[in-house]
Amino acid sequence: MTNVAIDQATKEESRTIVYAKLIRRLIPFLLLCYVVAYLDRVNVGFAKLQMLNDLKFSETIYGLGAGIFFVGYVIFEIPSNLILVRVGPRLWIARIMITWGIISALTMYVTSPATFYILRFLLGAAEAGFIPAILYYLTIWFPSSHRGKASALFLAGIPLSGMIGGPLSGYIMSAMDGLWGHAGWQWMFLLEAIPAVILGIVCLLFLNNTIDEARWLSAAEKEQIKSDVAREAKDKPLHSMRDGWTNGRVWLLSFTYFFFTMGLYGLSFWLPSIIKATGVKDPLDVGLLTAIPYAGALIAMYLIVRSSDHFQERRWHLALPAVVGAAGLVLSVLYAQNTTLALAALTVAAAGVLTCIPQFYTLPPAILSGPAAAMGLALANSVGSVAGFISPYLLGWIKDFTGSTNIGVIVLAGALIVGAALVFANPSRVVNR
């Protein structure tokens, strides 16, 4: 081996060590934050098992309340990210977590459709910008060659929240129902909100806004990271805040994400109800069974992301999971009366649907850098979040109208197919990094 080759190998080994250090330092904490965030966003799906009967809400009222979260989310998403760029990620991520924790806890006092809608809207407004803020934060620390793994580990919070949150929510609702005069669903909202406030405070102490602020990195490590990120940024066509808002390619990505999130939030908000409809009645049993699809999704996410990074291929690694997710949703309808087969189909669906999310987020940073990345990620997340309003409301309306969620689930499958097709409008030479 030549001296040049040895030197190059040494540099690559050093680079690998640096980014492994970054992952160990940042990702476990950010992952925990996302687990808590996603649980606070979708635990209303578990609350529904008791809440609707206690408050005499219809399925449509539930669907509208679940979805109206995203109205507040979309309205405040881009303003939130504009503020993020000005004040820095540490302060803004902390603000987001503390305010959403407080509002989520207040949901225990819902007594009418109006209070339900107001608090869900405020929760969406409070949480607006969280995911783009984290993903933008990762662009500060990781070049694309290492960001796919970092982003996937962070977004593993979606299946982990399902694995942890399902049994936890079911246990709280079963064990604490009636304690001190409060229903199980009320205790669930309170207890699952507290970690968000605590983690928000920890953010202020733990996160650094810039590489230079990181006392836990050596000078050489800081220079390595800054050099890698700066070198990559030069190759990207879109840099300015205006680029992230006006470029047609960013809008294409945003609408692609819309169809994926139709499947994601339809499944997330309605999975407990779908499992209950197969004949499972006890909230704890429902919670335990919901963990199975999310566990399957976690394994699938890891394998697909690893393959995508290894081959530096993004489009097929995004489109195929979407198609698999659609097939799983269709099969769950066909076997809706059989708990075992329906659960197997939902596991396939969750594996496909949830894998789409980390894979999608490899695409925007391939063309965006700096302020454009913050704006572009916010735009994609905003457009995608419109689906978070539409899909729960649509399924609720269909359930009230037909007595079943089956037609709504088929619609979600169709949305995933459309999203898979749109992926290929992005040239491979641009996104395969």
C-alpha positions as CSV (number, residue, x, y, z in Angstrom):
1,M,0.0,0.0,0.0
2,T,1.4,3.4,-0.9
3,N,1.9,6.3,1.5
4,V,-1.0,8.2,-0.2
5,A,-3.3,5.2,0.3
6,I,-2.3,4.8,3.9
7,D,-2.8,8.5,4.6
8,Q,-6.3,8.4,3.0
9,A,-7.2,5.3,5.0
10,T,-6.1,7.0,8.2
11,K,-8.2,10.1,7.3
12,E,-11.3,8.0,6.7
13,E,-10.8,6.1,10.0
14,S,-10.4,9.4,11.8
15,R,-13.6,10.8,10.1
16,T,-15.5,7.7,11.1
17,I,-14.4,8.1,14.7
18,V,-15.5,11.7,14.8
19,Y,-19.0,11.1,13.4
20,A,-19.5,8.1,15.7
21,K,-18.7,10.5,18.5
22,L,-21.3,12.9,17.3
23,I,-23.9,10.2,17.0
24,R,-23.2,9.0,20.6
25,R,-23.5,12.5,21.9
26,L,-26.4,13.9,20.0
27,I,-28.7,11.2,18.7
28,P,-29.8,9.4,21.9
29,F,-31.0,12.7,23.4
30,L,-32.7,13.9,20.2
31,L,-34.3,10.4,19.7
32,L,-35.7,10.6,23.2
33,C,-37.1,14.0,22.5
34,Y,-38.8,12.7,19.3
35,V,-40.3,9.7,21.1
36,V,-41.9,12.0,23.6
37,A,-43.0,14.4,20.8
38,Y,-44.6,11.8,18.7
39,L,-46.3,10.1,21.6
40,D,-47.9,13.5,22.7
41,R,-49.0,14.0,19.2
42,V,-50.8,10.7,18.6
43,N,-51.7,9.4,22.1
44,V,-55.2,10.9,21.4
45,G,-55.6,7.7,19.4
46,F,-55.4,5.7,22.6
47,A,-57.5,8.2,24.6
48,K,-60.2,7.7,22.0
49,L,-60.8,4.2,23.4
50,Q,-62.4,5.7,26.5
51,M,-62.7,9.4,25.7
52,L,-65.5,9.1,23.1
53,N,-67.8,7.2,25.4
54,D,-67.1,9.5,28.4
55,L,-67.6,12.7,26.5
56,K,-70.2,11.4,24.0
57,F,-68.1,12.4,21.0
58,S,-68.8,10.9,17.5
59,E,-66.1,9.4,15.3
60,T,-66.2,12.5,13.1
61,I,-65.6,14.8,16.1
62,Y,-62.6,12.6,17.1
63,G,-61.2,12.7,13.6
64,L,-61.6,16.4,13.3
65,G,-59.9,17.0,16.7
66,A,-57.1,14.6,15.9
67,G,-56.5,16.3,12.5
68,I,-57.0,20.0,13.7
69,F,-53.6,19.6,15.4
70,F,-52.1,19.9,11.9
71,V,-54.0,23.2,11.2
72,G,-52.1,24.9,14.0
73,Y,-48.9,23.0,13.0
74,V,-49.1,24.1,9.3
75,I,-49.9,27.8,10.1
76,F,-47.0,28.2,12.5
77,E,-44.5,25.8,10.8
78,I,-42.7,28.3,8.6
79,P,-42.7,31.2,11.1
80,S,-41.3,28.8,13.6
81,N,-38.4,28.0,11.4
82,L,-37.7,31.6,10.5
83,I,-37.4,32.3,14.3
84,L,-35.2,29.2,14.6
85,V,-32.6,30.6,12.2
86,R,-32.5,33.9,14.2
87,V,-32.4,32.6,17.8
88,G,-30.6,29.3,17.3
89,P,-31.8,25.6,17.6
90,R,-31.1,25.2,21.4
91,L,-33.5,27.9,22.6
92,W,-36.1,27.2,20.1
93,I,-36.2,23.4,20.5
94,A,-36.5,24.0,24.2
95,R,-39.4,26.4,23.8
96,I,-41.2,24.0,21.5
97,M,-41.0,21.1,24.0
98,I,-41.9,23.1,27.1
99,T,-45.0,24.7,25.6
100,W,-46.3,21.5,23.9
101,G,-45.8,19.6,27.2
102,I,-48.0,22.1,29.1
103,I,-50.7,22.1,26.4
104,S,-50.8,18.4,26.1
105,A,-51.3,18.1,29.9
106,L,-54.2,20.5,29.7
107,T,-56.0,18.1,27.3
108,M,-57.0,16.1,30.3
109,Y,-59.6,18.8,31.0
110,V,-61.4,18.5,27.7
111,T,-65.1,18.5,28.3
112,S,-66.6,19.5,24.9
113,P,-65.8,19.4,21.2
114,A,-64.9,23.1,21.3
115,T,-62.3,22.7,24.1
116,F,-61.0,19.5,22.3
117,Y,-60.5,21.4,19.0
118,I,-58.9,24.5,20.7
119,L,-56.4,22.4,22.7
120,R,-55.5,20.3,19.7
121,F,-55.0,23.4,17.6
122,L,-52.8,25.0,20.2
123,L,-50.8,21.8,20.6
124,G,-50.1,21.8,16.8
125,A,-49.0,25.5,17.0
126,A,-46.7,24.8,20.0
127,E,-45.1,21.8,18.3
128,A,-44.7,23.5,14.9
129,G,-41.2,23.4,13.6
130,F,-39.9,20.6,15.9
131,I,-39.0,18.1,13.2
132,P,-37.6,20.6,10.7
133,A,-35.6,22.2,13.6
134,I,-34.0,18.9,14.5
135,L,-33.3,17.9,10.9
136,Y,-31.9,21.4,10.2
137,Y,-29.8,20.9,13.4
138,L,-28.4,17.7,12.0
139,T,-27.3,19.5,8.8
140,I,-25.1,21.7,10.9
141,W,-23.3,18.7,12.3
142,F,-23.4,16.0,9.7
143,P,-22.5,15.9,5.9
144,S,-24.9,13.8,3.7
145,S,-22.6,10.8,3.8
146,H,-23.3,10.5,7.5
147,R,-26.6,12.3,7.8
148,G,-28.7,9.5,6.5
149,K,-27.8,7.3,9.5
150,A,-28.1,10.1,12.0
151,S,-31.6,11.2,10.6
152,A,-32.8,7.6,10.6
153,L,-31.7,7.0,14.2
154,F,-33.6,10.2,15.2
155,L,-36.7,9.3,13.2
156,A,-36.7,5.9,14.8
157,G,-38.6,7.8,17.4
158,I,-41.8,7.1,15.5
159,P,-41.8,3.3,15.8
160,L,-40.2,3.5,19.3
161,S,-43.0,5.8,20.5
162,G,-45.5,3.2,19.3
163,M,-43.6,0.3,20.9
164,I,-43.3,2.2,24.2
165,G,-46.4,4.4,24.1
166,G,-48.9,1.7,23.1
167,P,-48.3,-0.5,26.2
168,L,-47.7,2.5,28.4
169,S,-50.9,4.3,27.3
170,G,-52.9,1.1,27.6
171,Y,-51.5,0.4,31.1
172,I,-52.2,4.0,32.4
173,M,-55.8,3.9,31.0
174,S,-56.5,0.5,32.5
175,A,-54.7,0.8,35.9
176,M,-55.5,4.4,36.7
177,D,-59.1,4.7,35.5
178,G,-61.1,6.3,38.2
179,L,-58.1,7.2,40.4
180,W,-58.8,10.4,42.4
181,G,-61.9,11.0,40.3
182,H,-60.1,11.1,36.9
183,A,-60.5,8.8,34.0
184,G,-57.7,6.7,32.6
185,W,-57.4,8.9,29.5
186,Q,-57.0,12.0,31.6
187,W,-54.1,10.5,33.6
188,M,-52.6,9.4,30.3
189,F,-52.5,13.0,28.9
190,L,-51.0,14.3,32.2
191,L,-48.3,11.7,32.8
192,E,-47.1,11.5,29.2
193,A,-46.8,15.3,29.0
194,I,-44.4,15.7,31.9
195,P,-41.3,14.3,30.1
196,A,-41.6,16.9,27.3
197,V,-41.3,19.8,29.8
198,I,-38.3,18.1,31.6
199,L,-36.5,17.4,28.3
200,G,-37.2,21.0,27.1
201,I,-35.3,22.3,30.1
202,V,-32.5,19.8,29.6
203,C,-32.2,21.1,26.0
204,L,-31.0,24.5,27.3
205,L,-28.2,22.8,29.1
206,F,-27.3,20.0,26.7
207,L,-27.5,21.3,23.1
208,N,-24.9,23.5,21.3
209,N,-26.0,25.9,18.6
210,T,-22.8,25.7,16.6
211,I,-19.8,23.3,16.2
212,D,-17.5,25.9,17.8
213,E,-19.6,25.9,21.0
214,A,-19.0,22.2,21.5
215,R,-16.5,21.9,24.4
216,W,-16.7,18.1,24.1
217,L,-15.0,18.2,20.7
218,S,-11.3,18.8,20.2
219,A,-10.1,21.6,17.9
220,A,-9.1,19.0,15.2
221,E,-12.5,17.3,15.4
222,K,-14.3,20.7,15.0
223,E,-12.2,21.5,11.9
224,Q,-12.9,18.1,10.4
225,I,-16.7,18.5,10.7
226,K,-16.7,22.1,9.5
227,S,-14.6,21.2,6.5
228,D,-16.8,18.3,5.5
229,V,-20.0,20.3,5.9
230,A,-18.7,23.3,4.0
231,R,-17.3,21.2,1.2
232,E,-20.6,19.5,0.7
233,A,-22.6,22.8,0.8
234,K,-20.6,24.1,-2.3
235,D,-22.1,21.3,-4.4
236,K,-25.7,22.1,-3.6
237,P,-27.7,24.4,-6.0
238,L,-30.0,25.9,-3.4
239,H,-28.7,28.0,-0.5
240,S,-30.8,31.1,0.3
241,M,-34.0,31.3,2.3
242,R,-35.8,32.3,-0.9
243,D,-34.5,29.2,-2.7
244,G,-36.1,27.0,0.0
245,W,-39.5,28.7,-0.6
246,T,-39.7,29.3,-4.3
247,N,-37.9,26.4,-6.0
248,G,-40.1,24.0,-8.0
249,R,-38.1,21.0,-6.9
250,V,-38.7,21.8,-3.2
251,W,-42.5,22.0,-3.9
252,L,-42.3,18.6,-5.7
253,L,-40.7,17.1,-2.6
254,S,-43.3,18.7,-0.4
255,F,-46.2,17.2,-2.3
256,T,-44.5,13.8,-2.4
257,Y,-44.3,14.0,1.4
258,F,-48.0,14.8,1.5
259,F,-48.9,11.4,0.2
260,F,-46.6,9.6,2.5
261,T,-47.9,11.4,5.6
262,M,-51.5,10.5,4.5
263,G,-50.5,6.9,5.2
264,L,-48.4,7.7,8.3
265,Y,-51.0,9.7,10.3
266,G,-53.9,7.7,9.1
267,L,-52.2,4.6,10.5
268,S,-50.9,6.3,13.6
269,F,-54.2,7.8,14.8
270,W,-56.4,4.9,13.9
271,L,-54.2,1.8,14.6
272,P,-55.6,1.3,18.1
273,S,-59.2,1.5,16.7
274,I,-58.4,-0.8,13.8
275,I,-57.0,-3.4,16.3
276,K,-60.0,-2.9,18.6
277,A,-62.4,-3.5,15.6
278,T,-60.9,-7.0,15.2
279,G,-62.3,-8.0,18.5
280,V,-59.8,-6.8,21.1
281,K,-61.5,-4.9,23.9
282,D,-59.2,-4.2,26.9
283,P,-57.1,-1.0,26.4
284,L,-54.0,-2.7,27.8
285,D,-54.3,-5.6,25.2
286,V,-54.8,-3.0,22.4
287,G,-51.7,-1.2,23.6
288,L,-49.6,-4.3,23.7
289,L,-50.7,-5.4,20.2
290,T,-50.0,-2.0,18.7
291,A,-46.4,-2.4,19.7
292,I,-46.0,-5.3,17.3
293,P,-46.4,-3.3,14.0
294,Y,-44.1,-0.6,15.4
295,A,-41.4,-3.2,16.3
296,G,-41.6,-4.6,12.8
297,A,-41.3,-1.0,11.4
298,L,-38.2,-0.4,13.5
299,I,-36.4,-3.4,12.1
300,A,-37.4,-2.5,8.5
301,M,-36.3,1.1,9.0
302,Y,-32.8,0.0,10.1
303,L,-32.3,-2.5,7.3
304,I,-33.6,-0.1,4.5
305,V,-31.6,2.9,5.7
306,R,-28.5,0.8,6.0
307,S,-28.9,-0.5,2.5
308,S,-29.7,3.0,1.2
309,D,-26.6,4.5,2.7
310,H,-24.4,1.6,1.6
311,F,-25.5,1.8,-2.1
312,Q,-26.0,5.6,-2.0
313,E,-29.4,5.0,-3.6
314,R,-32.5,6.9,-2.4
315,R,-35.4,6.6,-4.9
316,W,-36.0,2.9,-4.9
317,H,-35.3,2.7,-1.2
318,L,-38.2,5.1,-0.7
319,A,-40.7,4.0,-3.4
320,L,-40.6,0.3,-2.6
321,P,-41.4,0.6,1.1
322,A,-44.3,2.8,0.1
323,V,-45.7,0.1,-2.2
324,V,-45.2,-2.5,0.5
325,G,-47.0,-0.3,3.0
326,A,-49.9,0.1,0.6
327,A,-50.1,-3.7,0.1
328,G,-50.1,-4.2,3.9
329,L,-53.0,-1.7,4.3
330,V,-55.1,-3.5,1.7
331,L,-54.4,-6.9,3.3
332,S,-55.5,-5.5,6.7
333,V,-58.9,-4.7,5.2
334,L,-59.2,-8.1,3.6
335,Y,-58.5,-9.8,6.9
336,A,-60.2,-7.3,9.2
337,Q,-62.2,-9.9,11.0
338,N,-59.2,-12.0,12.0
339,T,-57.0,-10.4,14.7
340,T,-53.9,-12.5,13.9
341,L,-53.9,-12.0,10.1
342,A,-55.0,-8.3,10.4
343,L,-52.1,-7.7,12.8
344,A,-49.6,-9.4,10.5
345,A,-50.9,-7.2,7.6
346,L,-50.7,-4.0,9.8
347,T,-47.1,-5.0,10.7
348,V,-46.2,-5.1,7.0
349,A,-48.1,-1.8,6.5
350,A,-46.3,-0.1,9.4
351,A,-42.9,-1.4,8.2
352,G,-43.5,0.2,4.8
353,V,-45.2,3.4,5.8
354,L,-42.8,4.3,8.6
355,T,-39.7,3.5,6.6
356,C,-40.8,6.1,4.1
357,I,-40.3,9.0,6.5
358,P,-36.5,8.7,7.2
359,Q,-35.9,7.8,3.6
360,F,-37.8,10.9,2.4
361,Y,-35.7,13.1,4.6
362,T,-32.6,12.1,2.7
363,L,-33.9,13.9,-0.3
364,P,-34.2,17.6,0.7
365,P,-30.7,18.0,2.1
366,A,-29.4,16.6,-1.2
367,I,-30.3,19.9,-2.8
368,L,-30.5,22.3,0.1
369,S,-28.0,23.9,2.4
370,G,-27.9,26.7,5.0
371,P,-31.1,28.8,5.4
372,A,-32.6,27.1,2.3
373,A,-32.5,23.8,4.3
374,A,-34.4,25.3,7.2
375,M,-37.0,26.8,4.9
376,G,-37.3,23.8,2.5
377,L,-37.7,21.3,5.4
378,A,-40.3,23.5,7.0
379,L,-42.2,23.8,3.7
380,A,-42.1,20.0,3.0
381,N,-43.2,19.3,6.6
382,S,-46.0,21.9,6.3
383,V,-47.4,20.5,3.1
384,G,-47.1,17.0,4.4
385,S,-48.8,18.0,7.6
386,V,-51.9,19.0,5.7
387,A,-52.3,15.3,5.2
388,G,-52.2,14.9,9.0
389,F,-55.4,16.9,9.1
390,I,-57.1,15.2,6.1
391,S,-56.4,11.5,6.9
392,P,-57.7,11.3,10.5
393,Y,-60.8,13.4,9.6
394,L,-61.4,11.4,6.5
395,L,-61.2,8.1,8.3
396,G,-63.5,9.4,11.0
397,W,-66.1,10.6,8.5
398,I,-66.0,7.4,6.6
399,K,-66.3,5.4,9.8
400,D,-69.5,7.4,10.8
401,F,-70.9,7.1,7.3
402,T,-70.2,3.4,6.5
403,G,-69.7,1.9,10.0
404,S,-66.2,0.8,9.0
405,T,-62.7,2.3,8.4
406,N,-62.1,-0.1,5.4
407,I,-62.7,2.3,2.6
408,G,-60.6,5.0,4.3
409,V,-57.7,2.5,4.7
410,I,-57.9,1.8,1.0
411,V,-57.7,5.5,0.3
412,L,-54.5,5.7,2.4
413,A,-53.0,2.8,0.4
414,G,-53.7,4.7,-2.8
415,A,-52.0,7.8,-1.4
416,L,-48.8,5.8,-0.8
417,I,-48.8,4.6,-4.4
418,V,-49.0,8.1,-5.7
419,G,-46.2,9.2,-3.4
420,A,-44.0,6.3,-4.7
421,A,-44.6,7.4,-8.3
422,L,-43.7,11.0,-7.5
423,V,-40.4,10.0,-6.1
424,F,-39.1,9.2,-9.6
425,A,-39.6,12.8,-10.7
426,N,-36.4,13.5,-8.8
427,P,-33.3,12.8,-10.9
428,S,-31.1,10.1,-9.5
429,R,-28.0,12.2,-10.1
430,V,-29.4,14.8,-7.7
431,V,-30.7,12.8,-4.8
432,N,-28.4,9.7,-4.8
433,R,-25.8,11.0,-2.4
